Amino acid sequence: MAIYTKEEARQIMEKALSFSTADACEVNLSGSESGNIRYARNTVSTAGHRSNQNLVVQSNYGNKYATATIDEFDDESLKKVVLRSEELAKISPENPEFMGVLGPQTYDESVTHIDATAKISPEYRAEVANSSIEPAAAKDVTAAGFMNDSAGFSAMMNSKGLFAYNKSTDISFTVTMRSNDGTGSGWVTRDFNDVGKFDAAEASKIAIDKAIMSREAKAIEPGKYTVILEPAASIGLLGRIGGALNARTADEGRSFMSKEGGGTKLGEKIVDERVNISSDPLHTEVPTGTWNGEGMPLKKTSWIENGVVKNLAYGRFWAKEKGVDPVPFPPNVIMEGGDASLDDLIKSTKKGILVTRLWYIRGVDPQTLLFTGLTRDGTFYIENGQIKHPVKNFRFNESPIIMLNNLETLGQQVRIDGNLIPYMKIRDFTFTSLSDAV
């Protein structure tokens, strides 16, 4: 087993540190056990189990540092990897931005580990695949999906007395359903720490229904439309806002958060006042570890509050340069939603487009956060509160900032890729051209 308890991890890392002769030494130890099943053409194609463990040693002499890695933890192997990191550090160039290792920190106890998820069996994975394949075949649809479950731990210790440890579990599932006439496609994804919240049959039914509904899509003119974005569509754009919360790029005039003439948009209103975005490692629906890769504690943080930028992320070096406290980057994105269901949003729409997801998103202009990409796997025309017919996919050009200023309605939150994102109805979303891909 590659999963070590807190005390087992502590003993291995203490042993590694005992061999260090550098100015400072940091050891990161991690391990995981994971299983998966993959299916395509309504048939299981592969299934497997992985067991991994890894130890990384970072040694530094002043501002010169290097790392070495090993996956064997006997005394001789630990001694060898520490010596190797020291040899490399001595010949490395100095890094003027190297901040050294932190001293002891206080961390919250994470809520990322669920025993039931850690105990998922091959039989359970087979049942998941079957719950997609059988109903798909019955509806003249072909399923292609992948499920992965994992349990793991990560630990950090350094020569200044810092020690951190976290256990976590995760299950992720994605499936694409294609109608057998080749004209319809549906897709769904799910991810949870707790397998008890996962319903493979429910998820698969959504993808099957969309595959059937999206057959023989009609072309309509590109332009500006009211859109209902499912969370799997909007996360691709909202996640880009997180990248713009970097204080350094803002201070250096290289991001959307930079102000003309200098300074940042911290404290300014940039989106609709109903927009509230935060991060919280202890949120029960989307928990994360409670420390980051530098050993800094992660706490609940408000990033955008009532449309106003409340915080920017400061790495340790940039925080020192600016004379402020470091602010770690968000470990997850939690956007407040409303009470409206997807059906409610559709019923309230006189004319618009329902988008299942956005794909192949690429940056166009970092100063305005303008992005381009494509719709995929279920795009539908809405008229008078009803889905009328599927439409061919579009290429879009849009900024999440403009999108959140054109907000009409916030719907219910949904977990997506470890984040909580609501359904959203947006006006004047820009589609620039058609895409023939299904």
C-alpha positions, -999 to +999 in steps of 0.1 A: +000+000+000+012+035-009-009+052+017+010+061+049-004+073+081+006+106+096+031+089+119+045+066+092+050+097+070+066+116+098+091+088+105+102+086+068+107+123+065+125+127+098+149+100+087+155+118+054+161+151+071+186+135+094+209+131+064+208+167+054+238+190+057+224+219+037+214+253+050+178+241+049+160+210+036+124+203+027+108+169+021+075+162+004+061+127+006+030+115-013+012+083-023-020+071-038-040+040-047-064+044-076-086+023-098-102+030-131-125+016-158-128+027-194-154+018-220-161+026-256-185+014-283-207+001-255-179-023-243-154-021-215-120-017-230-096-014-201-097-015-163-068-012-139-053-003-106-023+020-098-002+023-067+023+052-065+045+067-039+070+095-043+094+115-021+109+148-032+138+165-014+147+201-018+180+213-004+193+249-005+225+267+002+215+303+005+196+311-027+209+281-046+185+252-044+177+219-062+154+189-059+158+152-062+132+125-063+129+088-053+103+061-046+122+039-023+124+048+014+150+025+030+178+044+048+203+041+020+179+053-006+169+083+016+205+091+022+212+089-016+184+112-026+193+139+000+229+138-011+219+141-047+197+172-040+227+188-022+251+181-050+227+197-075+220+226-052+257+234-050+261+238-087+228+256-093+227+293-101+214+316-074+177+325-076+172+360-062+134+353-056+140+321-036+122+325-003+135+296+017+114+272+038+087+283+062+088+277+100+061+258+118+025+265+108-010+258+121-034+241+098-071+233+099-080+196+098-092+189+063-124+171+054-112+156+021-111+119+030-141+096+029-136+059+038-163+046+014-145+062-016-112+047-006-129+013-005-144+013-041-141-022-056-136-034-092-172-047-090-185-012-083-166+002-113-181-025-135-216-015-122-208+021-132-199+011-167-230-011-170-252+017-158-241+037-189-238+009-215-271-009-210-294+022-212-274+036-240-277+005-261-314+004-254-318+039-269-297+032-300-269+053-285-232+044-281-214+052-248-177+060-242-168+068-206-141+068-180-143+065-142-113+070-119-113+067-081-084+074-058-073+077-022-041+094-014-020+114+011+005+142+009+029+153+036+056+180+040+083+185+066+113+208+067+144+214+088+128+245+104+101+224+121+072+226+097+050+195+093+018+191+073-002+161+064-034+155+045-055+125+033-080+127+005-103+107-018-118+115-051-140+099-077-143+114-113-166+103-141-171+115-176-191+100-205-199+109-240-230+095-257-233+095-295-265+086-313-259+058-337-269+078-367-238+100-360-257+133-357-263+136-319-239+139-290-244+143-252-219+146-224-218+147-187-191+148-160-192+142-122-166+145-095-169+140-057-149+133-026-177+112-014-188+083-036-222+083-018-231+115-037-224+099-071-253+084-092-239+069-125-273+060-138-286+096-133-255+111-150-256+087-179-293+094-185-286+131-189-260+124-215-282+099-233-311+123-234-289+150-248-275+127-275-310+119-286-323+155-284-293+169-304-298+147-335-300+165-368-291+199-355-302+230-374-279+259-384-289+293-371-271+326-377-242+335-353-246+367-333-254+378-298-278+356-279-292+351-245-276+319-233-282+295-204-248+282-194-246+249-176-218+249-150-197+227-172-198+255-198-192+285-176-163+269-155-141+271-185-144+309-185-148+315-148-116+296-141-097+321-162-107+349-137-088+330-110-057+332-131-061+370-133-062+373-095-024+373-095-012+405-077+022+404-094+009+403-130-016+430-121+011+453-105+034+447-135+006+458-159+003+424-175-033+413-167-069+424-167-065+434-130-040+461-141-052+497-142-042+520-169-014+543-157-004+519-129-020+501-099-045+474-097-083+470-097-083+458-061-114+475-045-131+482-078-164+469-090-157+448-121-189+427-125-226+425-116-232+432-079-248+397-076-215+380-083-198+367-052-168+344-056-148+328-028-126+299-020-129+276+011-108+245+017-133+233+044-165+237+023-182+203+027-192+201-010-158+210-025-132+204+002-095+207-005-063+203+014-056+230+040-021+239+029-004+247-004+028+236-020+049+260+000+033+249+033+012+281+036-022+276+055-052+279+033-083+297+047-116+308+034-111+339+013-134+363-005-121+372-040-151+391-055-178+404-032-209+421-046-190+425-079-160+442-062-125+427-062-117+420-025-084+402-027-055+394-051-031+365-046+004+374-034+031+348-035+057+350-007+083+369-028+059+395-042+043+400-008+078+408+006+085+432-023+052+450-016+054+449+022+021+429+026+012+395+039+012+366+014-022+355+001-023+320-013-040+314-046-075+299-044-077+261-040-112+260-054-138+284-069-171+289-051-196+312-069-228+319-051-260+310-069-297+313-066-327+291-063-336+287-100-333+252-115-323+246-151-359+240-160-368+274-143-342+292-164-354+276-196-391+284-188-382+321-182-364+325-215-383+339-245-355+333-270-321+319-263-296+290-265-288+263-239-251+254-238-240+221-223-203+229-223-175+250-239-145+233-253-110+242-268-109+275-250-080+297-260-069+331-249-072+361-273-064+391-251-051+388-215-058+425-209-095+421-214-097+384-206-111+377-240-113+340-250-125+320-279-137+284-281-165+261-292-198+248-279-200+210-278-222+179-269-256+195-268-265+230-279-302+238-281-325+267-293-350+279-267-382+297-277-410+308-254-397+288-225-392+255-243-364+238-260-375+238-297-346+220-315-309+214-314-286+238-332-252+234-348-223+242-326-208+277-325-175+293-321-176+321-294-156+351-286-163+362-250-148+376-218-159+362-185-159+398-172-183+409-199-203+377-193-207+385-156-217+421-164-245+407-186-259+384-160-296+380-160-303+351-136-282+330-112-294+294-108-286+266-084-250+256-077-235+224-090-201+208-082-179+208-113-142+199-114-138+205-076-156+239-078-191+251-071-206+269-100-243+280-106-264+277-137-264+312-153-285+330-178-265+356-197-276+381-223-257+391-254-233+362-254-212+365-286-212+336-311-190+344-341-194+315-365-208+280-369-189+247-363-199+216-382-185+192-356-212+172-337 
